[in-house]
Amino acid sequence: MDRKNIYNIIEKKVAGPKRKASQISQTSHLARSESAPPSIFLPKREVKRTRSYLTWTKGMDNALGIVLMDQLAQGNKCDSDGWKPQALQAAMQHLNSSLGLNLSKENIKNRLRAWKKCHGRARNIQFEKSGFHWDEERKMIVITHAELLARTAYVKV
């Protein structure tokens, strides 16, 4: 059986009995070149996802923050914007033992990256000349009354 006959048989099986191979559009998912292998014309199987994703809870975040504060006090934070490997190892071991988890260093690094992304927005607000500032006593972003009035007047227009 030659290659052309194989393509015709596959096209008929995929297209179904109501359509002929000559009626199939060249732009459809069955469009092919003569050199393409016939395996690409077979129907796709459903892929089952076996990977589970870690969902961080507030308690996990709090525990990670406490461990990292301890590591900062011990001098395990780099001068650049990162942590020394022993700090990540200590955080991983503490979270695994105290919360009964099975985290890796990559889980810790990814969570720190998410923190940086989330808290970077708040930090930008703090340092911009936007009328917003950080209230250290109340631990929240606040806006001055004059700036609030100016913004509401701008929005009304």
Order of alpha helices (4+ residues) and beta strands (2+ residues): alpha-alpha-alpha-alpha-beta-beta-alpha
